[in-house]
Amino acid sequence: MLSLKPPRIQLWCRRTAWALLALVVIFWCASHLLLPGLIKKSLAEYGEKIGYEISYQDLSLSPLRLRVELDGLHLAKEGGSKLLEFQKLAITLKWTKLVLGELGFQKILLEEPKVLVEKKLPKGAHLGVWNWQELIASIEKSIPPSDPKESKKPLKISIDELLVSTASLHLVDDSTKLKEELKPFTVKLLDVANYDRQGVVTGVRGQYDFNLGALQVLIPGINKIIAYQHVAIAGGLDNPQPGKLGVQLNLMLDDGDLRSHWDFNTDSKSVEGKVKIEGLAIAPIIALVPANKELIGKSGAVNADLVVKFGGGVDSVSGDIHVSDLAILEKGQKYPLIVWKVADIRQLEYKSVKSKQSSSNSLAIDELIINAPTLQFEINEEGFSNFRRLFSKPTTETKAEPVTTPKTDAPSAFSLDIRSMNLKSGEVYFSDMAMRPNFKVDVKKFNATLLGVSNTPGRFATVAMDGVVAGSGSMRAKGQASFDDPRRNHDILMAFRNLPLTTFNPAVMTFAGYQITSGRLNLNLNYKAKDGELNGSNQIIIKKVVLGDEVPDFTGKKLPLGLAIALLEDSDDTIDVTVRIAGNVDSPEFSASGLVWQAISNVLTNVATAPFRALASILGMGGEEGVNAVPGEAVFLVADQDRLEKFGEYLVKRPNSSLEIIGTYDPVQDKKELARAKADGAILLDAGFKLAPGEPVPTPSFTDPKVQSGLLAAYAQYIGRIKLGQRLLTLPDGEKRNEQLHEELIAGIEITDAELKELAKSRAKTAFGFMVKTDPSLKDRIQLGDVKSVEAGKEGIPLDVEIRIK
């Protein structure tokens, strides 16, 4: 019978305690003395099996605390680079989770891990394999195949806290020449699990926190670096139901905060996210702009509320964006390229629709407002603008022949639609360093409104602009333009008022060789283009211009500005000239500004060399050949008579100029035609016809018997009666005899040089009469000069004139 006396109970308790203590000591010795060595040996053997070196410095086990500490791990491919090494790994398990059949980690601590992600290209190969892909493939080969009939219950895994400190990541890709290093950074994950709230293993959930520290990343392909001083990622994962994963992603970039929530639907393979951006610095992003020269972001911050959707064949981004205090500088330049105070993009929606047949993209904005923008536009000494230098594609040495591609109305793969665009209180600084001295002008208080901006063919946007030019001038513009190709289709009216002429001195000095002391300029410009065919009207109004000194050592084509001012300036000291241009904008040589300047240059040059031609152009009367007399006669046709009268009316209002009319004659053509005029005049007079003075001598018709009698009388007068009798006896009567007698009559009339000079004087007097017809007071300002010989043109004998400053 078992005794229950206290001494016996005490003995059994002591024996049990000693047995437990012995078991603990044995377990402790096995854990600290035998098991670490066994694990180290097993790892080394397994590494040899898969072709990798696996070693560590020290392993510490705490079975009662369920804690493992591993120091100085080294993982590398045999004969290759290290894939992974770290200073310390500490893992603590949870008894409560293990009891329930779950692999539960209370804390995982990883200190100073160094990870190498590398892809090397074998010699002669075009594709490589990442080093971690090789490791995974080696491990999979070493795992024995599982029985497909064996049912396995998913293992639940949870981590209360995972902390990675002072980590570094090296990324090397030989195929793209990529070499990047991210260090030091930290990672923190909280409450991570692979099952949902109901305990069903569906995915990953939890909270995370990545502190990446300073970040510099070279973007492959464009060779640009994006850099931030402090980068941190935080958020959480959740599985609200099977087939769905929720991700909260919070990204901190320096002082900027990007908070987002993403819903992933594995069934529909779609993603929907809500993104909120606050104070995100633009400066690091500016470096990614594909420019020919580095752009530097001096300031700027983005705030935005966006909704992002992917999947179902349609990707979209919608919301509002606010960009404040933007300043972009071209490297090496003193002043910013673009600056603005505030830019608001309201109700933005970008869509990308993809299908097997085609794909399309569209951008719609309800309202775009930019407040206080500043633009620096500069032309360098070679004649290239800063924007062309920055963004134009490099030209190749070999230029292909231009190919004319017909314009079609097919819709573009990219659709743009901006309902309203407003620029408020802007500034534009323009400078041309190719001129000597440099040309600089600014536009301030610049406002612009564009309504209905779209690149849909056939649609036109309404345009309105105004601003202050060069301190005291003003600018207004209105019209419409097709943003499908605004250069080829537009109708714009622009008006500039009260511009100081001295502002344009560099241009006048560079192209005309003079300085301007004072004066004001008004411009009325109207440009219309339809399918590339441009017609432009440039009304130039100059008030109280005072011409300064000539530019010393000027090497260009000096224009006669003094004469031009005297001829063009009216009694109110105003010059009003309209210059029209036309051309096809698709032509490689087309330049609107070049055409305008060429037209102005032609007018100014003609003032001295061909004044009548210049006046005809100024008054819009055509007459590219000026004023021409009928060959052989002191007669001007009706169109030229009208021109002469209008020139006289024009001079009445230009008191600062005077004219000298120079009679002209062509020694060859006038000699022949004057003989003809004399012969025909004599024939018609003898036939009994009266010729109106100032009218061209008509050609006689020899079908009329009276004209035939006149021909015989004129022949007898100039050639002689004996010769006439001989011709009548030897030549048969008829049309051919009349023609031959007519030709012999003309050839027999002698024209002297004195007669030709007298003809030229008569032409000058006739022109004088037409010019003073409207206002006889012009007789004091128009004189007759010496005659001179000229070469006849296709319109007749060109009358010459010289402009003089009164």
ZAMARGU-4260 file (C-alpha; in steps of 0.2 Angstrom, whole numbers, plus 5000, padded with zeros to 4 digits):
<rodrens>
0) 5000/5000/5000 | 5007/5017/4995 | 5011/5028/5009 | 5006/5046/5008 | 5017/5052/5022
5) 5025/5069/5019 | 5043/5062/5018 | 5039/5050/5004 | 5031/5064/4994 | 5045/5076/4996
10) 5057/5062/4990 | 5047/5060/4974 | 5047/5078/4971 | 5065/5080/4973 | 5068/5065/4961
15) 5056/5073/4948 | 5065/5090/4950 | 5082/5082/4947 | 5076/5073/4932 | 5068/5089/4924
20) 5084/5098/4928 | 5094/5085/4920 | 5083/5085/4904 | 5085/5104/4904 | 5104/5103/4905
25) 5105/5090/4892 | 5093/5100/4880 | 5103/5115/4884 | 5119/5107/4880 | 5112/5099/4864
30) 5105/5117/4859 | 5121/5126/4862 | 5135/5114/4859 | 5129/5100/4847 | 5114/5108/4837
35) 5124/5124/4831 | 5138/5113/4824 | 5126/5101/4816 | 5116/5115/4808 | 5132/5123/4802
40) 5138/5107/4794 | 5121/5104/4786 | 5121/5121/4778 | 5138/5119/4771 | 5134/5102/4764
45) 5117/5108/4757 | 5127/5123/4749 | 5139/5111/4740 | 5124/5101/4734 | 5116/5116/4725
50) 5133/5124/4720 | 5134/5138/4733 | 5144/5143/4748 | 5134/5145/4764 | 5142/5149/4780
55) 5140/5160/4796 | 5151/5165/4810 | 5140/5161/4825 | 5123/5153/4829 | 5114/5156/4846
60) 5098/5146/4851 | 5086/5150/4865 | 5074/5136/4865 | 5064/5141/4880 | 5062/5159/4872
65) 5060/5152/4855 | 5074/5164/4849 | 5087/5161/4836 | 5102/5173/4832 | 5113/5171/4817
70) 5129/5181/4815 | 5139/5185/4799 | 5130/5175/4786 | 5138/5173/4769 | 5129/5166/4753
75) 5139/5166/4737 | 5139/5155/4721 | 5155/5144/4720 | 5168/5155/4712 | 5156/5169/4710
80) 5150/5185/4719 | 5141/5186/4735 | 5122/5186/4734 | 5119/5190/4752 | 5128/5194/4768
85) 5122/5202/4784 | 5129/5206/4802 | 5115/5199/4812 | 5098/5190/4810 | 5087/5187/4826
90) 5071/5178/4825 | 5059/5176/4839 | 5044/5164/4838 | 5027/5164/4848 | 5022/5149/4858
95) 5004/5153/4857 | 5004/5152/4838 | 5015/5136/4837 | 5002/5128/4848 | 4988/5132/4836
100) 4998/5125/4821 | 5003/5142/4814 | 5021/5148/4810 | 5020/5164/4820 | 5035/5176/4822
105) 5035/5188/4836 | 5050/5198/4829 | 5062/5196/4815 | 5077/5208/4816 | 5090/5209/4801
110) 5105/5221/4803 | 5116/5227/4789 | 5111/5216/4775 | 5120/5217/4759 | 5111/5211/4744
115) 5118/5209/4726 | 5105/5207/4712 | 5115/5204/4696 | 5113/5199/4678 | 5128/5194/4668
120) 5129/5190/4650 | 5140/5175/4645 | 5152/5177/4631 | 5142/5177/4614 | 5125/5177/4622
125) 5112/5190/4621 | 5101/5186/4636 | 5107/5183/4654 | 5099/5176/4670 | 5098/5185/4686
130) 5109/5178/4700 | 5094/5175/4712 | 5084/5166/4698 | 5099/5154/4697 | 5098/5151/4716
135) 5080/5148/4716 | 5082/5135/4701 | 5095/5126/4710 | 5085/5125/4726 | 5070/5118/4716
140) 5080/5105/4708 | 5086/5099/4726 | 5068/5097/4732 | 5061/5079/4730 | 5045/5079/4719
145) 5029/5079/4730 | 5015/5067/4728 | 5001/5076/4718 | 4988/5064/4727 | 4993/5070/4744
150) 4982/5084/4751 | 4991/5098/4760 | 4984/5110/4772 | 4990/5128/4769 | 5002/5134/4782
155) 4998/5149/4791 | 5012/5162/4793 | 5011/5178/4803 | 5024/5191/4808 | 5021/5203/4822
160) 5036/5214/4817 | 5050/5213/4804 | 5064/5226/4805 | 5078/5228/4792 | 5091/5241/4797
165) 5106/5249/4788 | 5103/5238/4772 | 5111/5240/4755 | 5106/5234/4738 | 5117/5233/4723
170) 5109/5231/4706 | 5120/5226/4691 | 5113/5222/4673 | 5127/5220/4660 | 5114/5220/4646
175) 5109/5238/4649 | 5125/5243/4657 | 5115/5247/4673 | 5124/5249/4690 | 5115/5256/4704
180) 5117/5256/4723 | 5104/5259/4736 | 5110/5262/4753 | 5107/5264/4768 | 5089/5260/4770
185) 5077/5252/4783 | 5062/5242/4781 | 5048/5239/4794 | 5034/5227/4792 | 5020/5225/4806
190) 5006/5213/4808 | 5010/5203/4792 | 5000/5187/4788 | 4996/5176/4774 | 4977/5174/4779
195) 4963/5186/4781 | 4953/5191/4796 | 4943/5175/4795 | 4959/5164/4795 | 4958/5159/4777
200) 4975/5158/4768 | 4972/5170/4753 | 4987/5181/4752 | 4997/5194/4762 | 4991/5207/4774
205) 4999/5219/4786 | 5008/5235/4789 | 5025/5240/4782 | 5037/5254/4784 | 5052/5256/4772
210) 5065/5270/4776 | 5076/5271/4761 | 5086/5286/4767 | 5095/5296/4752 | 5091/5289/4735
215) 5099/5292/4718 | 5093/5281/4704 | 5100/5281/4686 | 5085/5279/4674 | 5090/5266/4661
220) 5087/5271/4643 | 5088/5290/4645 | 5103/5290/4656 | 5095/5302/4669 | 5097/5302/4688
225) 5083/5306/4700 | 5088/5310/4718 | 5080/5313/4734 | 5088/5316/4751 | 5075/5306/4761
230) 5064/5292/4755 | 5052/5282/4765 | 5038/5270/4761 | 5024/5265/4773 | 5007/5257/4772
235) 4998/5241/4774 | 4991/5226/4765 | 4973/5218/4768 | 4962/5204/4760 | 4944/5210/4762
240) 4938/5195/4753 | 4945/5181/4741 | 4951/5187/4725 | 4954/5205/4731 | 4969/5213/4739
245) 4970/5230/4746 | 4986/5240/4747 | 4989/5256/4757 | 5004/5264/4750 | 5011/5280/4758
250) 5027/5287/4750 | 5037/5301/4757 | 5050/5310/4746 | 5059/5323/4756 | 5045/5335/4762
255) 5032/5328/4750 | 5019/5315/4754 | 5010/5303/4742 | 4996/5293/4750 | 4987/5280/4740
260) 4975/5266/4742 | 4975/5252/4728 | 4962/5238/4726 | 4968/5223/4716 | 4955/5211/4709
265) 4963/5195/4703 | 4946/5189/4696 | 4944/5203/4684 | 4963/5207/4683 | 4959/5226/4686
270) 4967/5239/4698 | 4959/5254/4705 | 4968/5267/4715 | 4965/5283/4724 | 4981/5294/4725
275) 4983/5310/4735 | 4999/5320/4733 | 5004/5334/4745 | 5019/5345/4743 | 5029/5334/4731
280) 5045/5342/4725 | 5046/5344/4706 | 5065/5348/4706 | 5071/5330/4706 | 5058/5325/4692
285) 5064/5339/4680 | 5080/5330/4677 | 5070/5317/4668 | 5064/5329/4655 | 5071/5323/4638
290) 5080/5339/4633 | 5097/5340/4624 | 5104/5350/4638 | 5102/5347/4657 | 5087/5356/4665
295) 5088/5360/4683 | 5072/5362/4694 | 5075/5376/4706 | 5058/5375/4715 | 5040/5368/4713
300) 5028/5357/4722 | 5013/5346/4716 | 4997/5344/4725 | 4984/5332/4717 | 4969/5321/4720
305) 4968/5307/4707 | 4959/5291/4703 | 4968/5278/4693 | 4961/5263/4685 | 4969/5249/4675
310) 4962/5234/4667 | 4947/5229/4655 | 4956/5236/4640 | 4955/5254/4647 | 4968/5263/4658
315) 4963/5280/4665 | 4969/5294/4676 | 4957/5307/4682 | 4957/5321/4695 | 4964/5338/4699
320) 4982/5344/4699 | 4989/5359/4707 | 5008/5364/4703 | 5015/5379/4713 | 5031/5390/4713
325) 5038/5381/4698 | 5055/5387/4692 | 5065/5378/4678 | 5083/5383/4673 | 5094/5378/4659
330) 5111/5372/4665 | 5123/5386/4662 | 5110/5400/4660 | 5108/5414/4672 | 5089/5417/4671
335) 5075/5403/4673 | 5068/5396/4657 | 5050/5394/4664 | 5043/5401/4680 | 5025/5401/4686
340) 5017/5405/4703 | 5002/5393/4702 | 4995/5381/4689 | 4979/5372/4691 | 4973/5357/4680
345) 4955/5354/4684 | 4945/5339/4680 | 4959/5330/4670 | 4955/5313/4662 | 4968/5303/4653
350) 4962/5287/4645 | 4972/5274/4635 | 4961/5261/4626 | 4969/5246/4620 | 4963/5232/4609
355) 4969/5219/4597 | 4965/5230/4582 | 4971/5247/4588 | 4975/5258/4602 | 4971/5276/4606
360) 4975/5289/4620 | 4965/5304/4625 | 4968/5319/4637 | 4953/5329/4642 | 4955/5344/4654
365) 4940/5355/4659 | 4950/5370/4664 | 4969/5374/4664 | 4974/5390/4673 | 4992/5396/4675
370) 4995/5411/4686 | 5010/5423/4684 | 5020/5412/4671 | 5037/5419/4665 | 5045/5413/4649
375) 5063/5416/4643 | 5064/5415/4624 | 5082/5418/4617 | 5090/5417/4600 | 5108/5414/4601
380) 5122/5420/4590 | 5119/5406/4577 | 5101/5410/4575 | 5094/5396/4585 | 5081/5398/4599
385) 5084/5391/4616 | 5069/5379/4614 | 5075/5373/4598 | 5092/5369/4605 | 5084/5360/4620
390) 5070/5350/4611 | 5074/5348/4593 | 5080/5332/4586 | 5098/5332/4580 | 5099/5333/4561
395) 5109/5320/4552 | 5122/5325/4539 | 5113/5317/4525 | 5096/5325/4522 | 5083/5316/4512
400) 5073/5324/4499 | 5057/5331/4506 | 5042/5321/4503 | 5025/5329/4502 | 5012/5319/4512
405) 4994/5323/4508 | 4984/5329/4523 | 4971/5317/4528 | 4956/5319/4540 | 4959/5303/4549
410) 4958/5304/4568 | 4974/5305/4577 | 4979/5291/4589 | 4980/5304/4602 | 4965/5315/4606
415) 4967/5332/4615 | 4952/5341/4622 | 4955/5357/4633 | 4938/5366/4636 | 4947/5382/4643
420) 4965/5387/4645 | 4969/5404/4654 | 4986/5412/4657 | 4986/5427/4669 | 4998/5440/4672
425) 5012/5432/4663 | 5029/5439/4656 | 5039/5434/4641 | 5057/5440/4639 | 5063/5439/4621
430) 5081/5442/4616 | 5091/5440/4600 | 5109/5438/4602 | 5112/5437/4584 | 5109/5455/4582
435) 5123/5468/4586 | 5119/5476/4598 | 5108/5463/4606 | 5089/5465/4603 | 5079/5463/4619
440) 5060/5466/4622 | 5048/5460/4635 | 5030/5457/4636 | 5022/5460/4654 | 5004/5458/4661
445) 5002/5445/4647 | 4985/5437/4648 | 4978/5423/4636 | 4962/5414/4634 | 4960/5399/4623
450) 4943/5390/4622 | 4939/5373/4614 | 4957/5368/4611 | 4957/5351/4602 | 4967/5342/4589
455) 4952/5335/4580 | 4953/5339/4562 | 4942/5353/4557 | 4939/5360/4574 | 4945/5378/4579
460) 4949/5385/4596 | 4945/5403/4600 | 4960/5413/4605 | 4961/5430/4614 | 4977/5438/4621
465) 4983/5455/4628 | 4998/5462/4636 | 5010/5477/4639 | 5025/5477/4627 | 5042/5486/4630
470) 5035/5495/4645 | 5023/5507/4637 | 5016/5498/4622 | 5001/5486/4621 | 4996/5470/4612
475) 4980/5462/4608 | 4976/5447/4598 | 4960/5437/4594 | 4955/5424/4581 | 4954/5406/4580
480) 4966/5391/4576 | 4965/5373/4573 | 4976/5364/4585 | 4977/5349/4574 | 4990/5359/4565
485) 4989/5378/4570 | 5002/5382/4558 | 4992/5376/4543 | 4975/5382/4548 | 4972/5399/4558
490) 4964/5416/4556 | 4972/5428/4569 | 4971/5447/4571 | 4985/5455/4581 | 4986/5474/4586
495) 5001/5482/4593 | 5000/5500/4599 | 5012/5513/4605 | 5028/5503/4604 | 5044/5513/4606
500) 5054/5512/4590 | 5070/5514/4599 | 5067/5496/4606 | 5069/5490/4589 | 5086/5499/4586
505) 5096/5483/4586 | 5085/5476/4572 | 5086/5492/4562 | 5105/5494/4565 | 5108/5476/4560
510) 5097/5475/4544 | 5096/5493/4538 | 5112/5501/4544 | 5104/5516/4554 | 5099/5521/4571
515) 5082/5528/4576 | 5082/5542/4589 | 5063/5542/4593 | 5046/5537/4586 | 5031/5526/4590
520) 5025/5510/4581 | 5008/5503/4578 | 5005/5486/4570 | 4989/5478/4563 | 4992/5460/4558
525) 4980/5448/4550 | 4986/5431/4546 | 4975/5418/4538 | 4980/5400/4533 | 4969/5387/4525
530) 4977/5370/4522 | 4994/5377/4522 | 4991/5392/4510 | 4995/5408/4520 | 4989/5425/4516
535) 4995/5439/4528 | 4992/5458/4529 | 5004/5468/4539 | 4999/5486/4542 | 5014/5496/4549
540) 5010/5513/4556 | 5025/5524/4562 | 5023/5540/4571 | 5035/5555/4572 | 5050/5544/4568
545) 5067/5553/4569 | 5082/5544/4560 | 5098/5544/4569 | 5116/5542/4563 | 5122/5528/4551
550) 5130/5513/4559 | 5149/5514/4556 | 5157/5501/4546 | 5141/5493/4541 | 5144/5478/4530
555) 5126/5474/4525 | 5114/5481/4512 | 5110/5498/4518 | 5092/5503/4515 | 5087/5521/4510
560) 5078/5525/4526 | 5079/5544/4524 | 5071/5544/4507 | 5058/5531/4512 | 5053/5542/4527
565) 5052/5557/4516 | 5041/5548/4504 | 5031/5539/4516 | 5028/5551/4530 | 5012/5562/4528
570) 5008/5579/4535 | 5005/5572/4552 | 5022/5564/4553 | 5014/5547/4551 | 5019/5533/4540
575) 5006/5521/4535 | 5011/5506/4525 | 5003/5489/4522 | 5014/5474/4517 | 5005/5458/4511
580) 5013/5441/4510 | 5008/5424/4503 | 5016/5407/4503 | 5014/5389/4508 | 5019/5385/4525
585) 5023/5367/4520 | 5038/5373/4510 | 5055/5370/4518 | 5060/5387/4514 | 5045/5396/4521
590) 5047/5409/4534 | 5033/5421/4538 | 5045/5434/4547 | 5057/5432/4532 | 5043/5435/4519
595) 5038/5451/4529 | 5056/5458/4530 | 5059/5454/4512 | 5043/5463/4507 | 5048/5478/4518
600) 5066/5478/4511 | 5060/5477/4493 | 5049/5493/4496 | 5063/5502/4505 | 5075/5498/4491
605) 5063/5502/4477 | 5060/5519/4485 | 5078/5524/4479 | 5079/5513/4463 | 5061/5511/4457
610) 5050/5524/4466 | 5035/5521/4455 | 5036/5503/4459 | 5038/5506/4478 | 5023/5518/4478
615) 5012/5506/4468 | 5016/5492/4481 | 5013/5504/4496 | 4996/5510/4488 | 4991/5492/4484
620) 4989/5496/4465 | 4999/5482/4459 | 5010/5487/4444 | 5026/5477/4448 | 5034/5486/4432
625) 5030/5503/4439 | 5024/5516/4426 | 5027/5513/4408 | 5024/5523/4392 | 5018/5516/4375
630) 5033/5512/4364 | 5036/5526/4351 | 5023/5537/4359 | 5022/5550/4373 | 5006/5541/4379
635) 5002/5531/4395 | 4988/5518/4396 | 4973/5521/4407 | 4980/5510/4421 | 4996/5520/4421
640) 4987/5537/4420 | 4977/5532/4436 | 4993/5527/4445 | 5001/5544/4440 | 4986/5553/4447
645) 4986/5543/4463 | 5004/5546/4465 | 5001/5565/4464 | 4987/5563/4477 | 4999/5553/4488
650) 5012/5567/4487 | 5000/5581/4492 | 5000/5573/4510 | 5019/5570/4510 | 5026/5587/4512
655) 5043/5581/4516 | 5047/5574/4499 | 5049/5581/4481 | 5051/5572/4464 | 5061/5574/4448
660) 5053/5566/4433 | 5065/5559/4421 | 5059/5556/4403 | 5066/5540/4396 | 5068/5531/4379
665) 5074/5515/4372 | 5086/5518/4357 | 5081/5502/4348 | 5062/5499/4351 | 5057/5517/4352
670) 5066/5521/4336 | 5056/5507/4327 | 5040/5511/4336 | 5041/5530/4333 | 5043/5527/4315
675) 5028/5516/4315 | 5018/5529/4325 | 5023/5542/4312 | 5018/5531/4297 | 5001/5525/4305
680) 4997/5543/4310 | 5000/5550/4293 | 4990/5536/4285 | 4975/5539/4296 | 4976/5557/4294
685) 4977/5556/4275 | 4962/5544/4276 | 4952/5558/4285 | 4952/5551/4303 | 4955/5562/4317
690) 4967/5555/4331 | 4963/5560/4349 | 4978/5568/4358 | 4985/5557/4372 | 4978/5541/4364
695) 4989/5527/4357 | 4990/5528/4338 | 4979/5513/4332 | 4985/5501/4318 | 4976/5505/4302
700) 4965/5492/4293 | 4969/5491/4275 | 4952/5483/4270 | 4945/5501/4271 | 4947/5510/4254
705) 4950/5527/4263 | 4965/5519/4273 | 4972/5512/4256 | 4972/5529/4249 | 4980/5536/4265
710) 4993/5523/4263 | 4997/5529/4246 | 4998/5547/4251 | 5009/5544/4266 | 5021/5533/4255
715) 5022/5547/4242 | 5026/5559/4256 | 5040/5550/4265 | 5046/5538/4251 | 5042/5548/4235
720) 5030/5547/4221 | 5042/5539/4208 | 5045/5525/4220 | 5027/5523/4223 | 5023/5522/4204
725) 5036/5509/4202 | 5029/5498/4216 | 5011/5500/4210 | 5017/5494/4192 | 5027/5479/4199
730) 5017/5473/4213 | 5000/5465/4210 | 4985/5474/4218 | 4979/5466/4235 | 4982/5463/4253
735) 5000/5458/4251 | 5005/5474/4242 | 4997/5485/4255 | 5007/5476/4269 | 5023/5478/4259
740) 5020/5496/4256 | 5016/5498/4274 | 5033/5490/4280 | 5043/5500/4267 | 5035/5516/4273
745) 5040/5512/4291 | 5057/5507/4286 | 5059/5523/4276 | 5055/5535/4290 | 5071/5541/4298
750) 5071/5544/4317 | 5085/5555/4324 | 5092/5555/4342 | 5085/5572/4344 | 5068/5565/4340
755) 5070/5551/4353 | 5075/5564/4367 | 5061/5575/4362 | 5049/5560/4364 | 5057/5556/4381
760) 5053/5575/4386 | 5036/5573/4380 | 5033/5558/4391 | 5040/5567/4406 | 5028/5582/4403
765) 5013/5571/4400 | 5017/5562/4417 | 5019/5579/4425 | 5002/5584/4419 | 4993/5568/4426
770) 5002/5570/4443 | 4998/5589/4446 | 4980/5586/4439 | 4972/5584/4456 | 4982/5598/4465
775) 4991/5611/4455 | 5002/5616/4470 | 5012/5600/4467 | 5020/5610/4452 | 5033/5617/4465
780) 5038/5600/4471 | 5039/5590/4455 | 5052/5595/4442 | 5057/5588/4425 | 5075/5582/4424
785) 5086/5577/4410 | 5081/5563/4399 | 5090/5546/4398 | 5090/5530/4388 | 5083/5514/4396
790) 5079/5496/4391 | 5061/5493/4387 | 5051/5481/4398 | 5037/5469/4394 | 5025/5483/4399
795) 5033/5497/4389 | 5045/5510/4392 | 5048/5512/4411 | 5047/5530/4417 | 5060/5535/4429
800) 5059/5546/4444 | 5070/5552/4459 | 5064/5555/4476 | 5072/5570/4485 | 5071/5576/4503
805) 5063/5593/4504
</rodrens>
